[in-house]
Amino acid sequence: MQRHYCTYIMASLSRRVYVGVTNSLMRRTCEHKEARVPGFVEKYRINRLVYFESFQYVRDAIAREKQIKGWRRSRKVALVESENPTWADLAASWASGKFNREQIPRLKPGSG
């Protein structure tokens, strides 16, 4: 089984953003939703998955995370809105049991 790694952006309802990297997007998203991530994420209720990218290699995912974290907020917003203009929670159906492995995550062309 081939592993994959994700760089992701979570947001609050007021659109505060958090950029992270994980080897299990579903697990990490659940941790955000259950407020098991202390500090900034917990304080600002950052619990909505609004963007992600998949990579074959962890070093590529970490490099992308660092790149995005270095951007101004306006560029992060533009990135989210390029794929998710309404800032919909991409993981909303997971809690209802409608998640299936084919939904997420997929390697984007050229990512890894």
C-alpha positions in Angstrom: 0.0 0.0 0.0 1.4 3.3 -1.0 1.4 6.0 1.7 0.4 9.6 1.0 0.7 12.8 2.9 -1.5 15.9 2.8 -0.9 19.6 3.3 -4.2 21.0 4.4 -5.9 24.2 5.3 -8.5 24.3 8.1 -10.7 27.4 8.8 -13.1 28.7 11.4 -16.5 30.1 10.4 -14.9 33.6 10.5 -12.3 32.3 8.1 -9.2 32.3 10.3 -6.9 29.7 8.8 -4.5 27.0 9.9 -2.1 25.3 7.6 -0.8 21.8 8.5 0.5 18.5 7.2 -0.5 15.0 8.1 -0.3 11.4 7.0 -4.0 10.8 7.7 -6.3 13.6 6.6 -9.4 12.0 8.0 -7.8 11.4 11.4 -6.4 14.9 11.6 -9.6 16.5 10.5 -11.5 14.6 13.2 -9.0 15.9 15.8 -9.7 19.5 14.7 -13.4 18.9 14.7 -13.3 17.4 18.2 -11.1 20.3 19.5 -8.2 17.9 20.3 -5.7 20.4 18.9 -4.8 22.8 21.7 -3.8 26.4 21.3 -4.7 28.5 18.3 -6.9 25.8 16.7 -8.9 25.3 19.8 -9.1 28.9 20.8 -10.5 30.0 17.4 -12.6 26.9 16.7 -10.7 26.0 13.5 -12.6 22.9 12.5 -13.5 23.1 8.8 -11.4 21.5 6.1 -11.4 23.9 3.3 -8.4 22.9 1.1 -5.9 20.1 0.8 -3.3 18.7 -1.5 -1.8 15.1 -1.5 1.8 14.1 -2.0 3.5 10.8 -2.3 6.5 11.9 -0.2 6.4 13.6 3.2 9.2 16.0 2.4 7.1 17.4 -0.5 4.1 17.9 1.8 6.2 19.6 4.5 7.9 21.8 1.8 4.4 22.9 0.6 3.2 23.5 4.1 6.2 25.8 4.8 5.6 27.6 1.5 1.9 28.3 2.2 2.7 29.3 5.8 5.1 31.9 4.4 2.4 33.5 2.3 0.4 36.6 3.2 -3.2 35.9 4.2 -4.6 37.2 0.9 -2.6 34.6 -1.0 -3.9 31.8 1.3 -7.4 33.0 0.8 -6.9 33.0 -3.0 -5.6 29.5 -2.9 -8.7 28.2 -0.9 -11.1 30.1 -3.2 -9.5 28.8 -6.4 -10.7 25.3 -5.5 -13.4 26.0 -2.9 -15.0 29.4 -3.5 -17.7 29.0 -0.9 -15.3 27.8 1.8 -17.5 24.7 2.2 -16.3 22.1 4.8 -14.9 19.4 2.6 -15.2 16.9 5.4 -18.8 17.6 6.3 -20.1 14.3 5.1 -17.5 12.3 7.0 -19.3 12.6 10.3 -22.5 11.4 8.9 -20.8 8.2 7.7 -21.0 9.1 4.0 -17.3 9.1 3.7 -15.8 6.6 1.3 -12.1 6.1 0.5 -12.5 7.1 -3.1 -13.5 10.7 -2.1 -10.3 11.8 -0.6 -7.4 12.3 -0.8 -6.2 11.9 -4.4 -2.8 12.9 -5.7 -3.1 16.0 -7.8 -1.3 15.9 -11.1 2.3 16.8 -10.6 2.2 16.6 -6.8 4.7 14.1 -5.7 
